[in-house]
Amino acid sequence: MQDGSGGGVIAFLAAAALASAPVPEPQPLTIGETVKLQALGEQRAINIILPPDYEAEPERLWPVVYLLDGAVKQDLMMGAGLVRWGALWGRSQDAIIVGIETKDRQRELLPATADAVERAKYPSAGESAAFRAWLADTLKPMVEARYRHDGTALLVGESAAGHFVVETWAETPALFTGYAAISPSLQWDSEALSRRALGTATRPPLYLSLADEGGATETSMERLFSVLPKDQPYCFSDRRSELRHATALHGLMPEALQYLLPTEADWLEEYGMVLRCERRGG
C-alpha cells in the first residue's frame, strides 16, 4: 500500500536536478540612456529612449516626444510604455522619448501667482519662463544634434506640467510642433492663463483634456476655448468623469499621441481605439 509520498520524492528530485542544471547568466536590459544637465541651478536627468528599430534603420528619421516629469521615478516608464503600445497597435507613430526630470515642479512649471494662498503654499513657484528658455536654448538643441529626428517635436505634460504646456503653446508656439496638456492646472493664478488674449494667428495643434476636476479647472478650460484663434487646430477630449486627476495621464496620453502622431491605420475603431474629440478645430 502506498502512502502518497512517492510523488513528493519524485518532484523533489526533479526540482533538485533543475536547480543543479547550468543557468544562463542574466544580461542587462538596457532601455535608454541618461544625460545629466544643469537647469535652474539643479542637476537633472534627461532620459532618452530610442525606438526599437532606431539602430536597424540608420536612414530613418523619428518624431520626438518631450515628456515633462520624465524621471525614472516619475512618469518615464509609463510614458515610454504608452508610446510603444501605441506604435505596436499602429494607433500612433513610434518616437524618440525624452524624459525631462523635474526637481521643484511648481518652481519650474508654473509662472508667478498673485493669489496669496497659492504663494503661501508654493513659495518657490514662478520660474516657468526660465525653465522654458532652458528647454529652448540647451535641451532641445542637444537632442536635435545627437539624434535622428524628423522635425516633429511634441511637448507632453499633466497637471502643473499641463499648465506649462499650454503656457509654452501660448507664449513660444514655434518651440514645438504639437502640444498635449492633460488635465492642465489652469486654475493657477485665478485662471490667468485662460484670460490672456491669444490674437488671431494659429498655433501648432493642441490636445486638451479634463478628468473629474471640475471647479476653476473646468471653468478656465471653457474660457480658453473662447479665446482660441478661429482656425486653431485642437482636440478637446470630452470631460472624462470616470478618470481622476491622478489617473488622467494614464488614460488619455494614448489619445493625445493618436491626435498628434496619427497613422493611416484603418482598424483602430474596431479595437476601441477611438479618438474622442468633443470639440475639434482647425
Backbone as JSON, one array per atom type, in Angstrom:
{
  "sequence": "MQDGSGGGVIAFLAAAALASAPVPEPQPLTIGETVKLQALGEQRAINIILPPDYEAEPERLWPVVYLLDGAVKQDLMMGAGLVRWGALWGRSQDAIIVGIETKDRQRELLPATADAVERAKYPSAGESAAFRAWLADTLKPMVEARYRHDGTALLVGESAAGHFVVETWAETPALFTGYAAISPSLQWDSEALSRRALGTATRPPLYLSLADEGGATETSMERLFSVLPKDQPYCFSDRRSELRHATALHGLMPEALQYLLPTEADWLEEYGMVLRCERRGG",
  "N": [[0.86, -1.19, 0.0], [0.56, 2.21, -0.89], [1.7, 5.28, 0.51], [1.48, 7.76, -0.65], [3.68, 9.38, -0.65], [5.55, 8.99, -2.6], [5.21, 10.51, -4.95], [5.89, 13.04, -4.04], [8.61, 12.73, -3.49], [9.64, 12.27, -6.04], [9.04, 14.7, -7.27], [10.65, 16.39, -5.73], [13.21, 15.42, -6.4], [13.25, 16.03, -9.11], [13.12, 18.81, -9.04], [15.52, 19.36, -7.76], [17.3, 18.45, -9.68], [16.86, 20.28, -11.73], [17.68, 22.58, -10.44], [20.39, 22.15, -10.24], [21.19, 22.22, -12.84], [22.96, 23.95, -15.45], [22.57, 27.45, -15.56], [21.79, 30.11, -17.69], [23.72, 33.1, -17.68], [22.28, 36.11, -16.53], [21.54, 38.9, -18.63], [22.11, 42.44, -19.02], [19.26, 44.57, -19.29], [18.82, 47.03, -21.31], [17.23, 50.04, -21.76], [17.51, 52.64, -22.49], [19.27, 55.81, -22.37], [21.0, 58.17, -20.28], [21.46, 61.63, -19.71], [23.05, 64.06, -17.79], [22.1, 67.23, -16.92], [22.38, 70.73, -16.13], [19.92, 72.86, -14.87], [18.29, 75.75, -13.9], [19.9, 75.87, -11.65], [19.89, 73.28, -10.71], [20.96, 69.94, -10.93], [19.84, 67.62, -13.27], [18.27, 64.67, -14.58], [18.16, 63.75, -17.94], [16.39, 61.63, -19.76], [16.69, 59.45, -22.38], [14.97, 57.47, -24.61], [15.19, 55.34, -27.24], [13.5, 54.39, -30.3], [12.76, 50.88, -30.9], [13.67, 50.11, -33.44], [15.59, 51.9, -34.12], [18.46, 51.67, -34.43], [18.56, 49.7, -36.36], [17.52, 50.85, -38.61], [19.16, 52.97, -40.06], [18.83, 55.18, -41.72], [16.45, 56.28, -41.2], [14.27, 58.82, -39.94], [12.9, 60.25, -36.96], [9.97, 61.18, -34.99], [9.95, 63.25, -32.02], [9.15, 62.96, -28.64], [8.78, 64.99, -26.0], [8.71, 64.56, -22.69], [7.47, 65.91, -19.86], [8.19, 65.86, -16.32], [9.73, 63.52, -16.4], [11.46, 61.69, -15.09], [13.0, 58.58, -13.95], [11.72, 57.8, -11.62], [9.45, 59.19, -11.91], [7.27, 59.87, -14.48], [8.41, 58.48, -16.58], [8.66, 55.65, -17.3], [5.99, 54.83, -17.61], [5.13, 56.63, -19.6], [6.88, 55.96, -21.71], [6.09, 53.32, -22.12], [3.45, 53.71, -23.03], [3.88, 55.09, -25.43], [5.21, 53.08, -26.87], [3.25, 51.1, -26.87], [1.2, 52.33, -28.33], [2.48, 52.49, -30.82], [2.82, 49.78, -31.33], [0.22, 48.87, -31.86], [-0.32, 50.41, -34.01], [-1.65, 52.69, -33.5], [-0.54, 55.16, -33.03], [2.38, 56.95, -34.13], [5.69, 55.61, -33.73], [8.33, 56.89, -31.63], [11.13, 58.93, -30.6], [11.79, 59.2, -27.2], [12.04, 61.69, -24.81], [12.64, 62.09, -21.63], [12.14, 64.44, -19.17], [13.48, 65.3, -16.23], [11.93, 66.74, -13.43], [12.54, 68.87, -10.67], [11.67, 70.75, -8.65], [8.55, 71.1, -9.02], [6.53, 73.13, -9.02], [8.07, 75.44, -9.02], [9.45, 75.2, -11.47], [7.53, 74.72, -13.43], [5.39, 76.46, -13.3], [4.14, 79.84, -13.63], [4.62, 82.99, -11.85], [2.3, 83.77, -9.21], [-0.51, 85.75, -8.28], [-2.17, 85.09, -6.31], [-2.67, 84.86, -2.92], [-2.96, 82.61, -1.29], [-1.96, 80.54, -2.88], [0.68, 81.46, -3.18], [1.6, 81.22, -0.57], [1.43, 78.48, -0.18], [3.03, 77.44, -2.21], [5.8, 78.66, -2.27], [8.07, 78.77, -3.88], [7.28, 78.89, -6.5], [7.12, 80.11, -9.91], [9.08, 80.29, -11.95], [8.73, 79.42, -14.57], [9.18, 80.59, -17.08], [11.96, 80.82, -17.21], [12.66, 78.12, -17.14], [11.54, 77.27, -19.51], [13.09, 78.71, -21.32], [15.5, 77.41, -20.94], [14.86, 74.89, -21.98], [14.58, 75.64, -24.66], [17.08, 76.74, -25.33], [19.08, 74.98, -24.5], [18.38, 72.15, -23.95], [16.7, 71.21, -26.15], [18.25, 71.85, -28.52], [20.46, 70.14, -27.97], [19.33, 67.56, -28.09], [18.41, 67.51, -30.75], [20.8, 67.67, -32.11], [22.06, 65.28, -31.51], [20.41, 63.09, -32.11], [18.5, 61.32, -34.59], [16.1, 63.04, -35.86], [12.86, 63.93, -37.18], [11.94, 66.48, -37.3], [9.52, 66.78, -36.1], [8.28, 67.64, -32.99], [7.02, 67.08, -29.91], [5.44, 68.34, -27.0], [4.6, 67.14, -23.89], [2.55, 67.03, -21.05], [1.15, 66.84, -17.71], [-1.25, 68.05, -15.33], [0.35, 70.4, -13.31], [2.44, 70.4, -15.11], [0.92, 70.27, -17.4], [-0.19, 72.83, -17.41], [2.16, 74.22, -17.95], [2.61, 73.29, -20.53], [0.44, 74.45, -21.97], [1.0, 77.15, -21.5], [3.49, 77.39, -22.76], [2.74, 76.8, -25.4], [1.14, 79.06, -25.82], [2.94, 81.23, -25.48], [5.46, 80.73, -26.72], [5.01, 79.44, -29.34], [6.28, 78.27, -31.57], [8.27, 76.68, -30.59], [7.73, 73.97, -30.25], [6.17, 71.42, -32.29], [3.75, 70.34, -31.73], [1.38, 69.99, -29.06], [0.44, 68.6, -25.92], [-1.74, 68.84, -23.38], [-2.67, 67.51, -20.54], [-5.26, 67.28, -18.33], [-4.66, 70.02, -17.41], [-3.47, 72.38, -14.99], [-5.17, 74.8, -14.98], [-6.43, 76.45, -13.23], [-4.62, 77.88, -11.82], [-3.27, 80.89, -10.44], [-5.65, 82.45, -10.33], [-6.91, 81.62, -12.68], [-5.47, 82.83, -14.72], [-4.08, 82.22, -17.1], [-5.99, 81.46, -18.95], [-7.24, 83.81, -19.4], [-5.81, 85.54, -20.95], [-5.29, 87.36, -23.98], [-5.09, 85.81, -27.13], [-4.78, 86.53, -29.73], [-5.09, 86.35, -33.36], [-3.58, 84.64, -34.85], [-2.89, 81.32, -35.87], [-1.7, 78.51, -34.01], [0.56, 75.7, -33.36], [-0.9, 72.32, -33.39], [-3.03, 71.43, -30.63], [-3.66, 69.38, -27.94], [-6.14, 68.88, -25.57], [-7.48, 68.06, -22.35], [-9.74, 66.97, -19.77], [-10.24, 65.53, -16.57], [-11.98, 64.51, -13.78], [-11.97, 66.98, -12.57], [-13.43, 69.54, -12.39], [-14.86, 72.64, -11.07], [-12.72, 75.52, -10.81], [-10.75, 74.63, -12.53], [-12.17, 73.53, -14.63], [-13.81, 75.68, -15.48], [-11.9, 77.48, -16.34], [-10.86, 76.1, -18.49], [-13.04, 76.17, -20.25], [-13.11, 78.91, -20.7], [-10.69, 79.22, -22.03], [-11.25, 78.01, -24.49], [-12.88, 79.94, -25.59], [-11.18, 81.96, -26.37], [-9.48, 80.92, -28.22], [-7.8, 81.1, -31.38], [-9.65, 81.47, -34.42], [-9.22, 79.5, -36.46], [-7.73, 77.61, -35.16], [-6.07, 74.52, -34.81], [-7.15, 71.95, -32.76], [-7.84, 69.46, -30.27], [-10.24, 68.61, -28.05], [-10.6, 66.41, -25.59], [-13.49, 65.1, -24.47], [-14.91, 65.82, -21.24], [-13.82, 63.57, -18.88], [-15.37, 61.93, -16.67], [-15.02, 59.5, -15.51], [-12.38, 59.27, -14.97], [-9.84, 60.17, -12.65], [-7.96, 62.99, -11.4], [-5.47, 62.0, -10.8], [-5.25, 59.8, -12.46], [-5.41, 60.64, -15.03], [-3.31, 61.05, -16.91], [-2.48, 58.43, -17.46], [-4.78, 57.41, -18.67], [-5.32, 59.09, -20.86], [-3.11, 59.86, -22.39], [-2.59, 58.03, -24.54], [-4.59, 58.82, -26.39], [-3.86, 61.46, -26.87], [-1.42, 61.07, -28.21], [-2.39, 59.71, -30.44], [-3.78, 61.74, -31.71], [-1.77, 63.68, -32.21], [0.34, 62.28, -33.36], [-0.57, 60.83, -35.75], [-1.54, 57.86, -37.58], [-2.04, 55.85, -40.56], [-3.69, 53.78, -40.02], [-6.51, 51.67, -40.35], [-7.99, 50.13, -38.68], [-8.46, 50.86, -36.1], [-10.8, 51.79, -34.78], [-12.29, 49.48, -34.68], [-11.03, 48.09, -32.66], [-11.58, 49.63, -30.5], [-10.05, 51.91, -30.22], [-10.59, 54.81, -30.27], [-10.45, 58.16, -31.24], [-11.54, 60.56, -29.28], [-12.87, 63.52, -29.69], [-14.48, 65.98, -28.27], [-14.72, 68.57, -28.96], [-13.34, 70.08, -31.82], [-10.93, 71.77, -33.66], [-9.61, 73.7, -36.47]],
  "CA": [[0.0, 0.0, 0.0], [1.37, 3.41, -0.98], [1.26, 6.37, 1.4], [1.38, 9.01, -1.4], [4.9, 10.19, -0.55], [6.42, 8.77, -3.75], [5.12, 11.65, -5.86], [6.64, 14.16, -3.48], [10.04, 12.46, -3.65], [9.96, 12.47, -7.45], [9.02, 16.15, -7.52], [11.83, 16.97, -5.09], [14.39, 15.08, -7.19], [13.19, 16.79, -10.36], [13.47, 20.2, -8.73], [16.96, 19.4, -7.46], [18.02, 18.31, -10.95], [16.75, 21.56, -12.42], [18.49, 23.56, -9.72], [21.8, 21.9, -10.49], [21.48, 22.42, -14.26], [23.55, 25.26, -15.72], [21.61, 28.52, -15.85], [22.45, 31.2, -18.41], [23.92, 34.34, -16.93], [21.38, 37.18, -16.97], [22.15, 40.01, -19.34], [21.44, 43.72, -18.74], [18.17, 45.01, -20.16], [19.05, 48.47, -21.46], [16.12, 50.64, -22.49], [17.8, 54.0, -22.9], [20.47, 56.44, -21.86], [20.74, 59.34, -19.45], [22.39, 62.74, -19.72], [22.84, 64.95, -16.65], [22.21, 68.63, -17.29], [22.04, 71.72, -15.13], [18.87, 73.82, -15.22], [17.82, 76.5, -12.73], [20.76, 75.55, -10.51], [19.68, 71.9, -10.27], [21.33, 68.91, -11.88], [18.68, 66.76, -13.5], [18.44, 63.61, -15.57], [17.41, 63.74, -19.19], [16.35, 60.21, -20.12], [16.35, 59.27, -23.79], [14.65, 56.1, -25.01], [15.08, 55.3, -28.69], [12.63, 53.33, -30.83], [13.45, 49.6, -31.06], [14.26, 49.98, -34.78], [16.45, 53.07, -34.38], [19.76, 51.26, -34.95], [18.39, 48.84, -37.54], [17.12, 51.68, -39.74], [20.02, 54.15, -39.86], [18.43, 56.32, -42.56], [15.1, 56.73, -40.81], [14.14, 59.94, -39.01], [11.84, 59.95, -36.0], [9.42, 62.23, -34.14], [10.46, 63.29, -30.65], [8.17, 63.29, -27.6], [9.39, 65.54, -24.8], [7.8, 64.25, -21.6], [7.76, 66.58, -18.6], [8.15, 64.91, -15.19], [10.18, 62.32, -17.07], [12.48, 60.91, -14.39], [12.68, 57.16, -13.77], [10.77, 57.71, -10.52], [8.27, 59.99, -12.24], [6.37, 59.29, -15.48], [9.16, 57.99, -17.74], [8.35, 54.27, -17.7], [4.62, 54.78, -18.1], [5.08, 57.34, -20.87], [7.56, 55.15, -22.73], [5.23, 52.17, -22.41], [2.3, 54.13, -23.83], [4.36, 55.37, -26.79], [5.48, 51.8, -27.52], [1.97, 50.4, -27.06], [0.53, 52.98, -29.45], [3.16, 52.09, -32.05], [2.57, 48.35, -31.53], [-1.1, 48.71, -32.45], [-0.5, 51.33, -35.13], [-2.53, 53.79, -33.09], [0.26, 56.37, -33.17], [3.72, 56.67, -34.63], [6.75, 55.43, -32.74], [9.04, 58.16, -31.46], [12.17, 59.09, -29.57], [11.21, 59.74, -25.96], [12.96, 62.47, -24.0], [12.04, 62.31, -20.32], [12.79, 65.58, -18.52], [13.27, 65.25, -14.78], [11.65, 67.98, -12.71], [13.01, 68.84, -9.28], [10.66, 71.51, -7.91], [7.59, 71.22, -10.12], [5.86, 74.43, -9.03], [9.06, 76.43, -9.42], [9.87, 75.04, -12.85], [6.44, 74.55, -14.38], [4.33, 77.45, -13.14], [4.55, 81.23, -13.51], [4.28, 83.6, -10.56], [0.87, 83.91, -8.94], [-0.93, 86.85, -7.42], [-3.04, 84.5, -5.29], [-1.92, 84.78, -1.67], [-2.99, 81.23, -0.8], [-1.01, 79.78, -3.7], [2.04, 81.91, -2.85], [1.97, 80.66, 0.73], [1.56, 77.03, -0.31], [4.12, 77.13, -3.14], [6.59, 79.89, -2.3], [9.13, 78.74, -4.89], [6.7, 78.91, -7.84], [7.25, 81.33, -10.68], [10.21, 80.35, -12.88], [8.44, 78.65, -15.78], [9.79, 81.23, -18.25], [13.37, 80.45, -17.22], [12.73, 76.7, -17.49], [11.23, 77.19, -20.94], [14.27, 79.2, -22.03], [16.49, 76.33, -20.88], [14.43, 73.9, -22.97], [14.82, 76.17, -26.0], [18.48, 77.08, -25.59], [20.02, 73.93, -24.11], [17.94, 70.77, -24.12], [16.21, 70.87, -27.49], [19.39, 71.78, -29.46], [21.26, 68.95, -27.71], [18.61, 66.39, -28.61], [18.36, 67.56, -32.21], [22.14, 67.45, -32.63], [22.53, 63.92, -31.23], [19.51, 62.01, -32.52], [17.92, 61.47, -35.92], [14.71, 63.47, -35.7], [12.24, 64.35, -38.44], [11.42, 67.83, -37.16], [8.33, 66.74, -35.24], [8.66, 67.72, -31.58], [5.81, 67.23, -29.1], [5.6, 68.58, -25.56], [3.5, 66.46, -23.2], [2.59, 67.21, -19.59], [-0.11, 66.67, -16.98], [-1.4, 68.85, -14.12], [1.18, 71.6, -13.42], [3.15, 70.28, -16.39], [-0.06, 70.63, -18.42], [-0.22, 74.3, -17.45], [3.38, 74.62, -18.64], [2.41, 73.0, -21.95], [-0.44, 75.48, -22.54], [1.71, 78.43, -21.44], [4.5, 77.35, -23.82], [1.98, 76.91, -26.65], [0.67, 80.44, -25.95], [3.99, 82.23, -25.49], [6.52, 80.41, -27.7], [4.37, 78.32, -30.05], [7.15, 77.62, -32.55], [9.27, 75.84, -29.94], [7.35, 72.58, -30.53], [5.23, 71.32, -33.4], [2.49, 69.86, -31.2], [1.31, 70.13, -27.61], [-0.59, 67.82, -25.24], [-1.93, 69.28, -21.99], [-3.61, 66.57, -19.95], [-5.74, 67.83, -17.07], [-3.78, 71.12, -17.02], [-3.88, 73.13, -13.79], [-5.48, 76.14, -15.45], [-6.95, 77.26, -12.14], [-3.49, 78.61, -11.22], [-3.25, 82.35, -10.51], [-7.01, 82.92, -10.64], [-7.21, 81.26, -14.07], [-4.9, 83.91, -15.53], [-3.64, 81.79, -18.43], [-7.14, 81.42, -19.86], [-7.77, 85.16, -19.55], [-4.99, 86.36, -21.83], [-5.67, 87.4, -25.39], [-4.19, 84.99, -27.93], [-4.68, 87.05, -31.08], [-5.78, 85.61, -34.41], [-2.66, 83.71, -35.53], [-3.0, 79.93, -35.42], [-0.51, 77.92, -33.42], [0.59, 74.26, -33.62], [-2.02, 71.57, -32.81], [-3.07, 71.38, -29.17], [-4.58, 68.39, -27.35], [-6.58, 69.29, -24.24], [-8.39, 67.11, -21.74], [-10.1, 67.12, -18.36], [-10.77, 64.35, -15.89], [-13.14, 64.86, -12.96], [-11.56, 68.11, -11.72], [-14.5, 70.49, -12.12], [-14.47, 73.89, -10.45], [-11.97, 76.52, -11.57], [-10.02, 73.96, -13.6], [-13.09, 73.36, -15.75], [-14.25, 76.98, -16.0], [-10.78, 78.08, -17.07], [-10.78, 75.41, -19.78], [-14.1, 76.73, -21.08], [-12.69, 80.26, -21.11], [-9.63, 79.07, -23.02], [-11.88, 77.75, -25.79], [-13.48, 81.17, -26.12], [-10.15, 82.87, -26.88], [-8.66, 80.26, -29.24], [-7.98, 81.64, -32.73], [-10.76, 80.86, -35.15], [-8.81, 78.32, -37.21], [-6.75, 76.87, -34.38], [-6.28, 73.07, -34.71], [-7.09, 71.41, -31.4], [-8.75, 68.36, -29.92], [-10.6, 68.57, -26.64], [-11.18, 65.14, -25.19], [-14.6, 65.46, -23.61], [-14.65, 65.64, -19.82], [-13.87, 62.15, -18.54], [-15.71, 61.83, -15.26], [-14.58, 58.21, -14.97], [-10.97, 59.4, -14.62], [-9.47, 61.12, -11.62], [-6.79, 63.79, -11.77], [-4.28, 61.16, -10.65], [-5.2, 58.76, -13.49], [-5.67, 61.25, -16.33], [-2.2, 60.82, -17.85], [-2.53, 57.02, -17.85], [-5.93, 57.14, -19.51], [-5.52, 59.96, -22.0], [-1.93, 60.04, -23.22], [-2.74, 57.34, -25.83], [-5.39, 59.63, -27.31], [-3.04, 62.61, -27.26], [-0.48, 60.6, -29.22], [-3.17, 59.39, -31.64], [-4.1, 63.02, -32.36], [-0.58, 64.42, -32.61], [1.2, 61.41, -34.17], [-1.53, 59.91, -36.37], [-1.13, 56.88, -38.58], [-3.09, 55.56, -41.55], [-4.35, 52.53, -39.64], [-7.96, 51.72, -40.53], [-8.62, 49.13, -37.82], [-8.41, 51.32, -34.72], [-12.14, 51.85, -34.19], [-12.7, 48.1, -34.42], [-10.44, 47.68, -31.39], [-11.93, 50.57, -29.45], [-9.05, 52.98, -30.11], [-11.28, 55.92, -30.9], [-10.04, 59.49, -30.82], [-12.77, 61.25, -28.88], [-12.73, 64.96, -29.59], [-15.78, 66.62, -28.09], [-14.58, 69.77, -29.81], [-12.15, 69.96, -32.66], [-10.76, 72.95, -34.51], [-8.59, 73.66, -37.49]],
  "C": [[0.89, 1.23, 0.0], [0.8, 4.49, -0.08], [1.21, 7.72, 0.69], [2.65, 9.83, -1.37], [5.79, 10.04, -1.76], [6.41, 9.94, -4.71], [5.91, 12.84, -5.37], [8.14, 13.98, -3.65], [10.46, 12.72, -5.09], [10.02, 13.96, -7.78], [10.25, 16.82, -6.94], [13.08, 16.7, -5.91], [14.42, 15.85, -8.51], [13.59, 18.23, -10.14], [14.96, 20.33, -8.45], [17.77, 19.3, -8.74], [18.0, 19.61, -11.73], [17.64, 22.61, -11.77], [19.97, 23.4, -10.0], [22.19, 22.09, -11.95], [22.09, 23.8, -14.48], [22.49, 26.27, -16.13], [22.34, 29.64, -16.59], [22.6, 32.43, -17.52], [22.95, 35.41, -17.43], [22.16, 38.31, -17.63], [21.41, 41.31, -19.0], [20.33, 44.0, -19.75], [18.26, 46.53, -20.24], [17.93, 49.07, -22.3], [16.42, 52.06, -22.97], [19.11, 54.5, -22.34], [20.1, 57.73, -21.14], [21.85, 60.37, -19.61], [22.05, 63.63, -18.53], [23.08, 66.39, -17.1], [21.82, 69.54, -16.14], [20.95, 72.64, -15.67], [18.35, 74.44, -13.94], [18.59, 76.11, -11.47], [20.63, 74.14, -9.99], [20.19, 70.95, -11.35], [20.17, 67.94, -12.03], [18.97, 65.76, -14.61], [17.56, 63.89, -16.78], [17.5, 62.31, -19.72], [15.85, 60.04, -21.55], [16.14, 57.79, -24.09], [14.39, 56.12, -26.51], [14.11, 54.21, -29.14], [13.4, 52.03, -31.02], [14.17, 49.46, -32.4], [15.24, 51.11, -35.1], [17.78, 52.68, -34.99], [19.63, 50.46, -36.24], [18.02, 49.62, -38.79], [17.88, 53.0, -39.7], [19.64, 55.36, -40.71], [17.11, 56.93, -42.11], [15.18, 57.88, -39.8], [12.88, 59.74, -38.17], [11.26, 61.21, -35.36], [10.05, 62.16, -32.75], [9.34, 63.72, -29.71], [8.94, 63.73, -26.37], [8.38, 65.4, -23.66], [8.25, 64.94, -20.33], [7.52, 65.62, -17.44], [8.63, 63.55, -15.66], [11.34, 61.6, -16.41], [12.04, 59.45, -14.28], [11.65, 56.98, -12.67], [9.56, 58.6, -10.73], [7.48, 59.25, -13.34], [7.09, 58.64, -16.67], [8.69, 56.62, -18.2], [6.93, 54.16, -18.25], [4.52, 55.45, -19.47], [5.72, 56.55, -21.99], [6.72, 53.94, -23.11], [4.05, 52.55, -23.28], [2.7, 54.48, -25.26], [4.57, 54.05, -27.53], [4.17, 51.05, -27.81], [1.2, 51.0, -28.22], [1.14, 52.58, -30.77], [2.89, 50.62, -32.37], [1.25, 48.12, -32.24], [-1.28, 49.56, -33.71], [-1.41, 52.48, -34.79], [-1.83, 55.13, -33.25], [1.65, 55.98, -33.62], [4.68, 56.42, -33.47], [7.6, 56.7, -32.72], [10.2, 58.0, -30.5], [11.52, 59.73, -28.36], [12.3, 60.45, -25.19], [12.25, 62.79, -22.68], [12.82, 63.37, -19.56], [12.47, 65.54, -17.02], [12.96, 66.65, -14.25], [12.06, 67.79, -11.26], [12.01, 69.51, -8.35], [9.59, 71.88, -8.94], [6.93, 72.59, -10.17], [6.83, 75.53, -9.46], [9.31, 76.39, -10.93], [8.72, 75.11, -13.85], [5.38, 75.63, -14.33], [4.9, 78.87, -13.11], [4.22, 81.76, -12.12], [2.77, 83.74, -10.43], [0.6, 85.1, -8.03], [-1.85, 86.35, -6.3], [-2.25, 84.25, -4.02], [-1.88, 83.36, -1.12], [-1.99, 80.39, -1.57], [0.43, 80.18, -3.38], [2.51, 81.31, -1.54], [2.22, 79.16, 0.63], [2.75, 76.64, -1.17], [5.02, 78.36, -3.29], [7.67, 79.92, -3.37], [8.6, 78.9, -6.31], [7.04, 80.2, -8.57], [8.35, 81.39, -11.71], [9.98, 79.54, -14.15], [9.09, 79.27, -17.01], [11.27, 80.86, -18.35], [13.55, 78.98, -17.61], [12.47, 76.51, -18.98], [12.43, 77.67, -21.77], [15.37, 78.15, -22.04], [16.13, 75.22, -21.87], [14.82, 74.36, -24.38], [16.3, 76.3, -26.31], [19.46, 75.94, -25.35], [19.52, 72.54, -24.49], [17.58, 70.43, -25.56], [17.36, 70.87, -28.51], [20.27, 70.55, -29.24], [20.61, 67.71, -28.3], [18.67, 66.38, -30.13], [19.73, 67.35, -32.84], [22.58, 66.0, -32.51], [21.69, 62.82, -31.87], [18.84, 62.35, -33.85], [16.42, 61.79, -35.8], [14.17, 63.96, -37.03], [11.65, 65.75, -38.38], [10.16, 67.91, -36.33], [8.77, 66.7, -33.78], [7.42, 68.02, -30.76], [6.18, 67.47, -27.65], [4.37, 68.03, -24.85], [3.65, 66.67, -21.7], [1.2, 67.13, -19.0], [-0.09, 67.53, -15.73], [-0.58, 70.14, -14.23], [1.98, 71.58, -14.71], [2.21, 70.58, -17.55], [-0.22, 72.13, -18.55], [0.99, 74.82, -18.21], [3.25, 74.39, -20.14], [1.56, 74.1, -22.6], [0.27, 76.84, -22.56], [2.78, 78.5, -22.54], [3.84, 77.5, -25.18], [1.54, 78.36, -26.88], [1.81, 81.43, -26.17], [5.08, 81.98, -26.53], [6.05, 79.24, -28.56], [5.3, 77.58, -31.0], [8.18, 76.69, -31.93], [9.01, 74.35, -30.18], [6.33, 72.57, -31.66], [3.87, 70.79, -32.96], [2.54, 69.84, -29.69], [0.18, 69.27, -27.05], [-0.63, 68.23, -23.77], [-3.05, 68.44, -21.39], [-3.98, 67.03, -18.55], [-4.86, 68.98, -16.58], [-4.35, 71.92, -15.85], [-4.16, 74.59, -14.15], [-6.11, 77.02, -14.39], [-5.88, 78.14, -11.51], [-3.6, 80.11, -11.46], [-4.59, 82.9, -10.99], [-7.35, 82.75, -12.12], [-6.61, 82.24, -15.07], [-4.55, 83.47, -16.94], [-4.8, 81.78, -19.42], [-7.73, 82.81, -20.11], [-6.96, 86.01, -20.53], [-5.48, 86.28, -23.27], [-4.63, 86.63, -26.2], [-4.03, 85.51, -29.36], [-5.37, 86.14, -32.08], [-4.88, 84.58, -35.11], [-2.83, 82.29, -34.97], [-1.65, 79.44, -34.93], [-0.49, 76.42, -33.75], [-0.58, 73.54, -32.95], [-1.88, 71.4, -31.31], [-4.1, 70.34, -28.74], [-4.87, 68.83, -25.91], [-7.52, 68.25, -23.66], [-8.65, 67.48, -20.29], [-10.53, 65.77, -17.83], [-11.97, 64.81, -15.07], [-12.9, 66.13, -12.14], [-12.69, 69.07, -11.37], [-13.96, 71.82, -11.61], [-13.71, 74.82, -11.38], [-11.16, 75.89, -12.7], [-10.9, 73.83, -14.84], [-13.52, 74.7, -16.33], [-13.13, 77.67, -16.78], [-10.58, 77.4, -18.43], [-11.83, 75.96, -20.73], [-13.72, 78.11, -21.57], [-11.6, 80.18, -22.17], [-10.22, 78.83, -24.41], [-12.39, 79.04, -26.42], [-12.45, 82.13, -26.7], [-9.24, 82.21, -27.91], [-8.86, 80.94, -30.6], [-8.99, 80.83, -33.52], [-10.37, 79.55, -35.82], [-7.8, 77.46, -36.46], [-7.04, 75.37, -34.39], [-6.13, 72.6, -33.27], [-8.06, 70.25, -31.28], [-8.99, 68.44, -28.43], [-11.29, 67.24, -26.36], [-12.25, 65.42, -24.15], [-14.34, 65.06, -22.16], [-14.87, 64.18, -19.41], [-14.12, 61.99, -17.05], [-15.28, 60.51, -14.65], [-13.11, 58.23, -14.57], [-10.8, 60.41, -13.51], [-8.26, 61.91, -12.09], [-5.54, 62.91, -11.76], [-4.17, 60.1, -11.74], [-5.36, 59.32, -14.9], [-4.56, 60.95, -17.33], [-2.23, 59.38, -18.36], [-3.62, 56.8, -18.9], [-5.95, 57.9, -20.82], [-4.29, 60.21, -22.85], [-2.02, 59.26, -24.53], [-3.54, 58.13, -26.85], [-4.61, 60.85, -27.78], [-2.06, 62.23, -28.35], [-1.2, 60.27, -30.53], [-3.5, 60.67, -32.41], [-2.86, 63.68, -32.95], [0.39, 63.62, -33.47], [0.33, 60.38, -34.89], [-0.87, 58.96, -37.36], [-2.27, 56.72, -39.59], [-3.83, 54.27, -41.23], [-5.86, 52.67, -39.74], [-8.7, 50.72, -39.64], [-8.81, 49.62, -36.38], [-9.79, 51.32, -34.07], [-12.64, 50.45, -33.85], [-12.2, 47.6, -33.07], [-10.68, 48.69, -30.26], [-10.95, 51.72, -29.27], [-9.57, 54.21, -30.85], [-10.74, 57.23, -30.35], [-11.3, 60.31, -30.54], [-12.47, 62.74, -28.71], [-14.13, 65.56, -29.48], [-15.84, 67.9, -28.92], [-13.29, 69.62, -30.59], [-12.08, 71.16, -33.59], [-9.72, 72.73, -35.57], [-9.08, 72.97, -38.75]]
}
